[in-house]
Amino acid sequence: MTFVVFLVVLDKLPSYYGRITRSRAARDAVLSVLVGALVTVTTLAATGADPDRIAGYFVEHAVPDAGGHNVVNVILVDFRGVDTMGEISVIAMAAVTVLTLIVMRERGETP
């Protein structure tokens, strides 16, 4: 749903925003670096507690709970199956969107 809303908003944006000045580009660059640093620090703080405990859980439970020896496949199919299905749905929706845009372009339509 978020992807569809994103495409609708993207369709309504103007194609030209005007002249970009150096000060505006510098401001945008500084803002981008700050947001990237914030995301990096947040990710490191959230995952830095004890990652071995999570990995150990999956290694210990792969064979008895799921019956598989390939831990990566067991995680993707058995432990995180719904999440994997959601990711596949997003990729399929993106593919359909790209196909629609290509067909519209061949007909001479604008989105």
PyMOL commands that set and color helices and strands:
alter all, ss='L'
color gray80, all
select helices_A, chain A and resi 2-12+22-47+51-66+71-79+81-107
alter helices_A, ss='H'
color red, helices_A
deselect
rebuild
show_as cartoon
